[in-house]
Amino acid sequence: MSAAAKPASGPAFEPAVGRYLRLDIAGKPHRLYVEEAGAGIPIVCLHTAGADGRQYRGLMNDAALLSRFRVIAFDLPWHGKSSPPAGWQTAEYKLTSRAYVDTIMAVVDALALDRPIVIGCSIGGRIVLHLALEHPERFRALIGLESAAHADPYYDLDWLHRPDVHGGEMCGAITSGLIAPTAPEADRWETSWHYMQGGPGVFKGDLHFYTADGDVRGRLAEIDTRKCPLYLLTGEYDYSCTPDDTRELARRIKGAEATIMQGLGHFPMSEDPGRFLGHLRGVLERVAGS
Amino acid sequence: MGTVAVERYLTSANDDAWLVHRGRFLDVTFLLEVGETSYLVRIHRGRIESVDKGPLIQPRWTFALRASQAAWETFWQPVPPPGAHDLIAMIKTKTLELDGDQHPFMANLRYFKDLLSRPRTPATGGTR
């Protein structure tokens, strides 16, 4: 796409359309940003901690995918263009399993989605395990990217939110190595930019879920993949959720399938969309065909 | 990567105007250990002021980064393998030790990632 070229037939809009959704989550009014493209089987896309739905721009621009699937991405409260709820300024933001599941189900209900597929990455890859436990009948399939049952912190999370360190610079720099060294430069830096734009303490608040509240190690045996298939895809360069973490998860959930993706890191759909789509298409074919 | 090249790659960071600009609020002395070899690196306003190669007598530093020669050489490969490709990854896998007052390191993390990965992409100075 050339910026200088004047389009012959109108502006060069991408297929995605974004709107603001009013809904109650756990009894509180919220205003969430939702974007979508395509038509067909709905796919709800869940972004990583401290980021937003722009991570799924590759899916939102893939004509083959959009001809058969309705790709939907929303920004969690506090993220991207979604607002925090009124009164947010009086307490530290901390994501919990309960709030995360409630938010996803509220969006699915508000959009009246019939058994959508969910793709979630990192914290999203964790929450699909909670969805598998609590609401397997509501989903056609669950796809966990960079998914593990638990993650221990490997640096002091206080660095992410303190007045004497720039939060945007910190969040961008601490996550930069989670992108594979082979990622295209433009997509690498786009991915980092989303992190640099997060609100103060939001990435850290999401990691409360990732490193503490969202631990499902004790409940994996309850997941029944006959009710809802579970696919796990993890990048080889991910040292937050490592390939071994995902293999261990697959080993403990009967019927779960794990794929380790070469040349990808913790943000496959955003850091190298083309390479990631090569893996995702096969999974979606199987889900759509079943 | 010979030990002489470490000094050269560090001091040549001053040719990278964008790196120096991003470090313009950074004044720190840190210790870099590459296996048995120590380097005391002084940074003033983002510029490498001096690199003193050990043995050092009573060196004073704010923080230290220590890894084996093999670990640094793996990190400096053009496309390093998973776990050896990033300073924070190396801290997690315990191949890199970060010691002392970490504040200037963390507050300028991108600067130090770029500075220390310079041998990886000598043509551009590294941008990872």
Chai-1 contact restraints between the chains, C-beta under 6 A:
chainA,res_idxA,chainB,res_idxB,connection_type,confidence,min_distance_angstrom,max_distance_angstrom,comment,restraint_id
A,Y154,B,K92,contact,1.0,0.0,6.0,A-B,restraint_1
A,W159,B,M106,contact,1.0,0.0,6.0,A-B,restraint_2
A,V165,B,A107,contact,1.0,0.0,6.0,A-B,restraint_3
A,A173,B,L109,contact,1.0,0.0,6.0,A-B,restraint_4
A,A173,B,R110,contact,1.0,0.0,6.0,A-B,restraint_5
A,G177,B,D86,contact,1.0,0.0,6.0,A-B,restraint_6
A,G177,B,I88,contact,1.0,0.0,6.0,A-B,restraint_7
A,G177,B,A89,contact,1.0,0.0,6.0,A-B,restraint_8
A,P181,B,V79,contact,1.0,0.0,6.0,A-B,restraint_9
A,P181,B,H85,contact,1.0,0.0,6.0,A-B,restraint_10
A,E236,B,P82,contact,1.0,0.0,6.0,A-B,restraint_11
A,Y237,B,P82,contact,1.0,0.0,6.0,A-B,restraint_12
A,Y239,B,G83,contact,1.0,0.0,6.0,A-B,restraint_13
A,Y239,B,A89,contact,1.0,0.0,6.0,A-B,restraint_14
A,Y239,B,K92,contact,1.0,0.0,6.0,A-B,restraint_15
